Amino acid sequence: MENLIIGCWIHDSGYMIPNAGFRIKNSNIRKPASGIRHPGSVFTLIELLVVIAIISILAALLLPALSRAKLVSRSILCMNNMKQIGVWGISYGTDYDGYLPYNGQQWPCSFEGYNDGTSGWSDVSKCNLTISGKTQDTVMHCPQTSAAIGNILTGGRGCHYSLNARLGAVHKPNAVTTWPYPHMNKLTEKKFWFADGALRYRPNPPKEIAIQSAMMFDYWDSNPLQDGMKIPWMWYTGYFKVTGAGTAVPFVPHPNGANFVFGDGHAEAVTYLTWYRMSTAEKDAFYK
């Protein structure tokens, strides 16, 4: 063992020189306990693995919550968009003697518009909320629709929302029936006005995946995906689970159902199961 020098004397030159006469063996000096580390010491492999395992567990617990929080925030933004569209619709009706925005053209603007030569409700020439050339990040675009299917849409890129067929989206649903121009006196707190878009989903060539301007709950097609007018695309997963009809859609919807804005201006999320369990009278009030 080496000796530790504990004494010194000062030379005339001013330098400190060790005093060889004062030496002590280090056997009497206590060493630090084994659990105390010197600065600069490193983790052992086992300790690193434990830390990594803890971080992995925390990530597994937190990531689903963060993902859901992102979906909820997008749903809230979507609902705010729809409230603004509702305010615009009321302003439009005030300017036009109570008549509400509608689809003026026939296909492809809508299934059967009023065919009076005007544009559809969401076109730039009629709706001052629409920005020409914009396909996302406007009041006319649902952030979740943009994230889930925005890149694969073949139509409906300018607007992600659909208008209630009974409130101006469809004028002539068949060869016999016609519906009048929509008026503010038809708006109620129970009847939806605008909703998360209906989606025509035909993934096989010739591929067509398009948001429709019309939503027609009493549309006769048993498969709502084919012509995409019957229900919001946010409902397709619930529809498939309940009925077993149609095709499961591999897109992530809002966590609380599709968003709707109603005639009194309030907006809320409604699941397919909630609508499915409504009585006939409640469904009529919701749509007709």
C-alpha positions in Angstrom: 0.0 0.0 0.0 1.2 3.5 -0.8 1.9 6.0 2.0 0.0 9.3 2.3 2.1 12.4 2.9 0.4 14.6 5.5 3.1 17.1 6.4 5.2 19.7 4.6 7.7 22.5 5.3 8.4 25.7 3.5 11.8 26.2 1.8 13.5 29.6 1.8 12.6 29.8 -1.9 8.9 29.9 -0.8 8.0 26.5 -2.3 6.2 23.9 -0.2 8.3 20.7 0.0 6.9 17.5 1.5 8.1 16.7 5.0 9.3 13.1 4.8 9.2 12.8 8.6 5.4 12.8 8.8 3.9 9.8 7.0 1.0 7.6 7.8 -0.3 4.5 6.2 -3.8 4.8 4.6 -5.0 1.6 6.3 -6.7 3.8 8.9 -8.7 5.9 6.4 -12.2 4.6 5.8 -13.3 3.9 2.3 -16.7 5.0 1.1 -19.5 2.5 1.4 -20.1 0.4 -1.6 -23.4 2.0 -2.4 -21.9 5.5 -2.7 -20.6 6.4 -6.2 -17.7 8.5 -7.1 -18.5 11.3 -9.6 -18.4 10.0 -13.2 -19.4 6.5 -12.4 -21.7 4.7 -14.9 -24.9 2.6 -14.6 -24.6 -1.1 -14.7 -26.3 -3.1 -17.5 -29.1 -4.3 -15.1 -29.8 -0.8 -14.0 -30.1 0.4 -17.6 -32.5 -2.4 -18.4 -34.7 -1.5 -15.4 -34.8 2.2 -16.4 -35.7 1.2 -20.0 -38.4 -1.1 -18.8 -39.9 1.6 -16.6 -39.9 4.1 -19.5 -41.6 1.5 -21.8 -44.3 0.9 -19.2 -45.0 4.6 -18.8 -45.1 5.1 -22.6 -47.5 2.2 -23.0 -49.8 3.8 -20.4 -49.6 7.4 -21.7 -49.6 7.0 -25.5 -53.3 5.7 -25.7 -54.4 8.6 -23.5 -52.4 11.1 -25.7 -53.9 9.6 -28.9 -57.4 9.9 -27.5 -56.7 13.5 -26.4 -55.7 14.3 -30.0 -58.9 12.8 -31.3 -61.0 14.7 -28.8 -59.3 18.0 -29.7 -59.9 17.4 -33.4 -63.6 16.7 -32.6 -63.9 19.9 -30.7 -62.4 21.9 -33.6 -64.8 20.1 -35.9 -67.7 21.1 -33.7 -66.6 24.7 -33.6 -66.4 24.7 -37.4 -70.0 23.4 -37.7 -71.2 26.1 -35.3 -69.7 28.7 -37.5 -71.3 27.2 -40.6 -74.6 27.3 -38.7 -74.1 31.0 -37.9 -73.3 31.6 -41.6 -76.5 29.8 -42.6 -78.6 32.0 -40.3 -77.0 35.1 -41.7 -77.7 33.8 -45.2 -81.4 33.2 -44.3 -81.7 36.7 -42.8 -80.4 38.2 -46.1 -82.7 36.1 -48.3 -86.1 36.5 -46.6 -85.7 33.4 -44.5 -84.7 31.1 -47.2 -81.7 28.9 -46.3 -78.6 27.9 -48.4 -79.3 24.9 -50.7 -77.9 22.8 -53.5 -78.9 24.6 -56.7 -77.2 22.3 -59.2 -77.8 18.7 -60.0 -75.1 16.0 -60.0 -72.2 16.1 -59.3 -72.9 19.0 -56.8 -75.6 16.9 -55.1 -77.9 14.0 -55.8 -80.8 16.1 -57.1 -80.4 19.8 -56.4 -83.0 22.5 -57.2 -81.5 23.0 -60.6 -82.0 26.7 -60.8 -78.6 27.4 -62.2 -77.0 28.5 -58.9 -74.1 26.8 -57.1 -74.3 24.3 -54.3 -74.4 25.4 -50.7 -70.7 24.8 -50.1 -69.4 26.2 -53.4 -67.2 29.4 -53.4 -69.8 31.4 -55.2 -72.5 30.8 -52.6 -70.6 30.2 -49.3 -68.1 32.8 -48.2 -66.6 30.3 -45.8 -65.1 28.3 -48.6 -61.6 29.2 -49.8 -60.9 28.2 -53.4 -58.1 25.7 -53.7 -58.0 24.9 -49.9 -58.4 21.2 -49.0 -57.8 21.5 -45.3 -57.3 23.8 -42.3 -60.4 26.0 -43.0 -63.8 26.1 -41.3 -65.1 23.9 -44.1 -62.7 21.1 -43.2 -63.0 18.6 -40.4 -59.5 18.0 -39.0 -60.2 14.3 -38.4 -61.4 13.8 -41.9 -58.3 15.5 -43.2 -56.1 13.2 -41.0 -58.0 10.0 -41.8 -58.9 10.3 -45.5 -57.8 13.7 -46.7 -55.0 12.3 -48.9 -57.2 9.7 -50.6 -60.3 11.7 -51.3 -61.3 11.8 -55.0 -64.0 14.3 -54.4 -65.4 16.7 -51.8 -62.0 18.1 -50.9 -63.3 21.6 -50.7 -65.8 20.8 -47.9 -66.0 17.9 -45.4 -69.6 18.5 -44.2 -73.0 17.5 -45.6 -76.3 19.3 -45.5 -79.5 17.7 -44.4 -81.4 16.6 -47.5 -84.6 17.8 -46.0 -83.1 21.3 -45.5 -81.9 22.1 -48.9 -79.5 19.4 -50.0 -82.0 17.4 -52.1 -85.0 18.8 -54.1 -86.2 15.8 -56.0 -85.4 12.5 -54.2 -87.3 10.5 -56.8 -89.4 10.8 -59.9 -92.5 11.8 -58.0 -91.6 13.6 -54.8 -90.3 17.1 -54.5 -89.3 19.0 -51.4 -89.7 22.8 -51.1 -86.9 25.3 -50.8 -85.6 25.3 -47.2 -86.8 28.0 -44.9 -85.9 29.2 -41.5 -89.3 28.2 -40.2 -88.2 24.5 -40.7 -85.3 24.8 -38.3 -85.8 23.2 -34.9 -83.6 22.4 -31.9 -84.0 18.7 -32.6 -83.5 18.6 -36.4 -79.9 18.5 -37.6 -78.8 21.0 -40.2 -75.2 20.2 -41.1 -73.2 17.1 -40.1 -69.9 15.4 -40.6 -69.8 14.4 -44.2 -71.4 11.4 -45.8 -68.9 9.4 -47.8 -69.2 7.6 -51.1 -66.7 4.8 -50.6 -65.8 2.7 -53.6 -62.2 1.6 -53.0 -62.0 -0.7 -56.0 -61.2 0.6 -59.5 -62.6 2.9 -60.7 -61.9 4.2 -57.2 -64.2 6.8 -55.8 -63.9 8.1 -52.2 -65.7 11.4 -52.0 -67.5 13.5 -49.4 -71.1 14.2 -50.5 -72.8 17.6 -50.1 -76.1 15.8 -49.2 -77.1 13.6 -46.4 -80.4 11.7 -46.9 -81.3 9.4 -44.0 -84.2 7.9 -46.0 -82.1 7.1 -49.0 -83.2 3.7 -50.3 -79.7 2.1 -50.8 -79.3 -0.6 -48.1 -75.5 -0.1 -48.3 -74.8 3.5 -47.2 -71.2 3.3 -48.5 -72.1 2.8 -52.2 -73.7 6.2 -52.9 -72.5 7.7 -49.7 -75.6 9.8 -48.9 -77.3 8.0 -46.0 -75.3 8.6 -42.9 -72.0 10.3 -41.8 -68.9 8.3 -42.5 -68.1 8.7 -38.8 -71.0 6.3 -38.2 -69.9 3.5 -40.6 -68.0 1.5 -37.9 -71.0 1.6 -35.6 -73.4 0.8 -38.5 -71.3 -2.2 -39.5 -71.2 -3.5 -35.9 -74.9 -3.2 -35.3 -76.3 -4.3 -38.7 -73.5 -6.5 -40.1 -74.3 -4.9 -43.5 -72.0 -3.1 -45.8 -68.3 -3.0 -45.4 -66.1 -2.1 -42.4 -64.3 1.1 -43.0 -60.6 1.2 -42.0 -60.7 4.9 -40.9 -60.5 6.4 -37.4 -63.6 8.5 -36.6 -64.3 11.0 -33.8 -64.3 9.2 -30.4 -67.8 10.3 -29.4 -69.6 9.9 -32.7 -70.4 12.2 -35.6 -70.8 15.9 -35.0 -74.1 17.7 -35.9 -75.3 21.3 -35.7 -79.0 21.8 -35.2 -81.5 24.4 -36.2 -81.2 26.4 -33.0 -77.4 26.7 -33.5 -76.2 24.2 -30.9 -73.8 21.4 -31.9 -73.3 18.0 -30.3 -71.8 14.6 -31.0 -74.2 11.7 -31.6 -73.2 8.0 -32.0 -74.8 5.6 -34.4 -76.1 3.5 -31.5 -77.8 6.5 -30.0 -79.6 7.2 -33.2 -80.3 3.6 -33.8 -82.1 3.3 -30.4 -84.3 6.4 -31.1 -88.0 5.9 -31.6 -89.5 6.5 -35.0 -90.8 9.9 -33.8 -87.4 10.9 -32.5 -85.7 9.9 -35.7 -88.3 11.9 -37.7 -87.7 14.9 -35.5 -83.9 14.5 -35.9 -84.0 14.4 -39.7 -87.3 15.4 -41.1 
